[in-house]
Amino acid sequence: MTLKEKFYFIFLVIFFNTSILAEFKVLEPDNSCIRVPSFVKKFGFDPSISSLSTALRAKKGLYIITNSKEKIIKNETFQHPSWRQAGYLGSITRDKHGNVYVIPTPNVNLLDNPPSKANTIYKVDSITGIMKSWVELPLDNYDKNNSTFGLMGLSYSCKYDSIYATTVMGSTRKSEFGKIYRVSRETKEIQDSFSGFDGFGIQPGKFLGKDVLLLGHARSSNVFMISLNSMGNFIDRPKMIFSLKMLGPRGDDRAKKIKFVASSPFIFIEGYEFEYNLTAPSEDQKTAYRFTYLKDRETWARLNEKNQIIGILNN
């Protein structure tokens, strides 16, 4: 870093670590329409202190969790019998009616998560709370002896009323055959896809006023962006925007969870270790990151928990 760049960085830290940062609207979420499932109340839970989880250690399926800050109330969990049918689960998303969508994610072994079901999206009805298979995406390049993983990321777009999904079905440590899909919520039909990219986390939103998808990459620490047209379909190939490489304690995290933050210019990312092998639930490691875009310099910056700039990123 040159002396001039050092002075510029100091200026950024001082200038952007104020309320002025909040005035930059370069990043906007596309999830304002999503609703809480009606079944949360039906099953006796308070939506204001409850959440859905697939991350309970060594437990299969979907759960409702009560997260009370009051010491006198212990955390409670609930699982409908149908929520175990798909084995261990990963990403969760909801739509404008409160329906919940989840994807299978194997742990330890494939007994509960057969590869033949790894590209199946499951839906939990908002009213009844019953889980059923929703869409079975193509098993491209499927090899029963070598295909371990399928769907990796899942997200809903309010604007396009669609589910976006990433899959690494058919990929190996040496070969990249993954796909990104857009599926219509109403018709359950595939509206668009592109191949040759092993996506990880996925999130629709707006960047500088244009509709985009942010994508993690299962093969690297890089974070990508792809533009969408007026139908919500993909315009071009993913473009790298920055990397998590050497930022966290492991130095090679993959962007698994990506979230735009309403009324703020930030994105949150949870980075996970991933090497195309099965991991026990007790070995799950993740790191939280937050970033913003510096419009005047056309680059990304990393923030700390107080939303203070702690690093300038170069792609």
N, C-alpha and C positions, 0 to 999 in steps of 0.2 A: 504494500500500500504506500503510495507516494505521500509526501507531506500535504499536498493539496487535497488528496482524498481523505486523509486523516482529519483535516480541518472541516471538510464537508460532512464527514460522519459525526463529528462532535456537534455540528450545527443541527443535523437531523435529530440527534438524541434530544437536544434542548428544545428544538422547535416542535417536534411531533409528540413529545411527552407532555402535552397539554391537551386541553379540551378541543383544540383546533382539529386534532386527528379525527374526532368523531364526525366532522363535517364532510369528510370525503366519502362519497357514496359510489365507490367504484365496484363494490361487491354487494350483491343483493341475493337473498335466498329465494327459492321457488317452492316453499313449503307452508305458506301462510294459511292454506285451506285445510290442512290435515286435522282430523278430529280424534278425540279420545274414544276408544271403542265402548259401545254401550254395555258390553258384557262385563266391564270392570265393576260397575255398580251392581249389575245383576248377580255377580258372585260375591257381593258383600264388601267391596273395597271402596275406599274414598279416592277418587281420581286425583285429588290435589296432593296426596302423599303416597301415591302408588305409581309403579312403572312396570313395564314389561321387560323381561330379561331372558337371554339364552346363555348367560355366562356364569350360572351357578356352578361352582367347582364340582366336577365329577357327576353332574346330574344332566340327564338327557331332556331335550325338549324345551318348551316355552313355559315361563312362570310369570305370575303376577307377584310383585314384591312390594310390601309396605315399607316405606323408608321414613320413619318418624324420627324427628329430632328430640322428641320428648323421652326422657330416660325411663319414665314409668310405662311406656308402651314398647313392647318388644317387637322386632321385625317379624312379619308373618309372610308366608308364601302360599300360593295356590297354583295347582296345575289341573286343568281339565284332562280327562283320560285320553282325549284325542290328540293332545299336544305332544305325546311321546312317539307317535307313529313314525315320524321321520328321523328318529334317532337324535344325535347331537345336532344342534342348530347354530347358525352364525348370525348374519346380518338381519335386522328387522327394519321394516318401513311400514307406514300407514298411508291410507288415502283419504280423500275428502269425505268419505262416509264413515270413517273409523275402522274400516276393514284392515286387518293386519296381514303382512306378507313376510314370510321367513324362508330361509334356504338352509339345506343340510350342510354341515361342516364336520368331517370325521375327526375323531380324537382317539389316539392310542392304536386302534385297529379299525377294520372295516366291517365288523360284525353287525353293528347298528346302523352303518351308513354305507350300503353297497354302492359301488361306482355307477351302476346302472340307473340309480336314482339321484345321482349327484347334480344333474342339470334340471331338477324339478323344483319349481317354485310352489310353495304351499300358502294357502290363504285361510285365515281365521275369520269367520263371519262376525261382523261387528255386533249383530243382534244375538245370535245363538251361541257364539263362542266356540263353535265346532270347527276344527281344522280339517281341510280336505286338500288334495292335490289340485292345484290351480292351472298351471301350465308346465308341460314337459318340453323343454327346449331340446333341439336336435343334439344327438350324441355324436357330433362330428369327431372323426379320428379316434373314436372310442376303442380301447384295447382293454379287455377285462383283466389282462395280466399286468398292465402297466398304468392304467388310468386310476389314480387315487382321488384327485380333486376335480371338482366341477365348478359350480357357482361360487363366487368369492365376494361379490359386492351387490348391493340392492338399494334402490332409491326411487322415490315417487316424485313426479313433476306435476304440480298443480296446473300449470299453464297448458300442458299437453295431455293431461289426464293419462299419463303413461308410467309404466314401470321400466326403469333402466337397470340393466343387470350386466355384470361381468362374469365370465367363466374362463377357466383354464383347461376345460375338458380336452383331453388328448395331448396336452403339453407334457413334456418331460424336462429334466434339468438341462437338456441340450437342445430341445426343440420347442419353439413358440407357436402354438396353434390356437391360442385363445380367441374369444369373440366378445364383442360388446353388442347388446341387444336393446331395442326399444319395443316394448309390448304394450298394446292398447289395453287399458284397464277394462273398457266396456266390451270389446269383442274378443279379448284374449289372443288376438292375432299379432304375429311379429310384423311390425311396421318398417323396421330397418335394422341392419346389422353390418358390422365390418369385422374382418378376421385378421389374424396374424399379430394380435396384441394381447398379452396376458394382463388384463386389468385386475386391480385389487379393490380398493375402495372406490366409490363413485358418488357424485353429488351434482345435480343440476342447479343452475342459478344464473345470475347475470354478472358479466364482467364488462365494465365500461359501457353499460347499456345494451350489450349484446348477449343473447342466450348461449350458454356454454355448459359443458360438463367438465368437472374436475375429476381426474382419474389418478389413482395410485397405480403402481406397477409392481406385479408380483416378482419380477426378475431383477429389479433395481430399487434404489432409494429415490428415484426420480418421481416428480409429480408432473402430470401432463394436463393439458387443456385441449378440448375439441369444440369447435363451433357448431351450432345447430341452426338449421334453416327455419322458415316460418311454420313448418309442419312438425318441428321437433326432431327431424332426421339429421344425420351426420353430414357435414359439409366437406370435411377433409380428414386427414389422418391426425392423431394426437400430436400435439407440440409440447415439448418439455418446457416447463416454466421455472422450476427450481428443484433442488434436491435436498433430501434429509441426510445425505451421506455425511458422516462425521459430526452430526449435530447432537445425537443422543448418546447414552451410556454404551450402547452396543456399536454405534457407528455405521450400521447398515440397515436401519429400520425400513420397512415398507409401509406406505401410507394406506392403512386399513380403513379407518373411519375418517370421513371428511365432512365438515359441517360449516355452512355459512351461518353467520350470526345476524339475526334480525336487528335492524336499526344500528348497525355498526359496520366498520370497514374491515372486519377481521374474518379469518377462517381458522377453525380448529381442526387439528389432525391428530389422530392416535396412530403412532407408529408401532408396528409389530415385527418380530423376527419371523421370517418365513423362508424355508429352503426346500419346498416341495416334499417334505417328509412329515410324518405324523408326530404330533406333540401331545404329551399328556397334559390334562387340564392344569395340573399343579405346576407345570413348567411355562405357562402362559406369561409372557412379559410384554409390557407395553409402556410407551412414553407419550406424554401429551405435549403437543406443540401448538403455537399460534403464530399466524403470519398476517401481514398486511401488504398492500401494494402502494408504492410511492409513485404517484402519477407523474410528478414533475421530472423524476429521474428514470421512469419506465423500468423499474426493478422492484423486486420483492424484498421485504425485511422481516426478520424474526423478532417476536415480541416476548417479553416475560409475562408473569402472571398479573403484573400491574399495567400491562399494555405499554410498556416502555421498550423502545427499540434497543436490541442487544446485538444485532448483526445485520449486515447487508448481504443479500444472497445474489450470486451471479449464476446464470444458467449456461 
